[in-house]
């Protein structure tokens, strides 16, 4: 037996394990359940009393009034930013639209100016502080995009900051994504095709140095076309990177079809996707990442959830943490808004921020089952439905990443 064996027992253990799921219980809940942690992995999952009886020498944490879940996985963030865009948030709340704010000097280009002026250390410090706050809300893995540099030097600087933050085992694990095709920088002088070709050229060094695991592109009205995104994303595939897409936030302009063609891990936003586009996603096994904080901020109607369900598209829920359209660091807030505003079920929300999110990022976490990483959250809540209530505060007792405590409530 490892000297590091620990048993955690809780009133409800939400495994998110498909092997335990039933039509009446898609989350695979074990009442008065427990997990046995051996080093960085889960060794056993089952009834708490059985684990305690079979392993009397193990350290134990017993929480009969708590709920244990996999660590939350935030599969879409822009968390490596500096600066503030609070002024444009006030403009938006007063009725200004996305395009109007951009014309006034706000939007993604405003963040570009702040990030270009920042050093790698400054970006790293801001990211690390943000990740600590996210961990305190139950998050154990975070996808982090570049996309506020919009030139090779600064895009790399953002990704280098992500790599540096990722060295800290006391933070959530990080999955870096290159998002050069996020907005058109001023120096591109309106040449979107030329800028896409430059982004594709930057990818070779980024991939060679392991600075990104995925490439992303913003395909939408007023952003980039599917043809322009294909220049970057097809090159990413050639270099062994995975593909993700922003698509359908404001209009359906072919992003979903491109995602299906390239075998993307996810299509994100999805507010304006046609049934034909959704069927293509389903056929290709592409997940839909829902970003309810952004659509709340922008006062948008929800994505076509029922059409996605009928087609069998797997749903991911993410925070979209960014300084403009989703100024939050709270994945639980996104879950609460997903249930309230989008009409997804509690089970869809929790699976979308655990198992489905982890699969979309190529991670083995997101479930409580033997052999999985011991990434988990003990909630100071009596059952899992309470997790998606809009508490506005942290409700965690304990957060572990690979068996190591990264957050413990006092």
Secondary structure, 3 states (H helix, E strand, C coil): CCCCCEEEEEEEEECCCCCCCECCECCCEEEEEEEEEECCEEEEEEEHHHHHHHCCCCEEEEEEEEEEEECEEECCCCCCCCCCCHHHHHHHHCCCCHHHHHHCCCCHHHHHHHHHCCCHHHHHHHHHHHHHHHHCCCEEEEEEECCCCCCHHHHHHHHHHHHHHCCCCCCCEEEEEEEEECCCCHHHCCCHHHHHHHHHHHHHHHHHCCCCCEEEEEECCCCECHHHHHHHHHHHHHCCCEEEEEECCCCCCCHHHHHHHHCCCEEEECCCCCHHHHHHHHHHCCEEEECHHHHHHCCCCCCCHHHHHHHCCCEEECCCCCCCCCCCCCHHHHHHHHHHHHCCCHHHHHHHCCHHHHHHCCCCCCCCCCCCECCEEEECCCCHHHHHCCCCCCCEEEEEECCEEEEECC
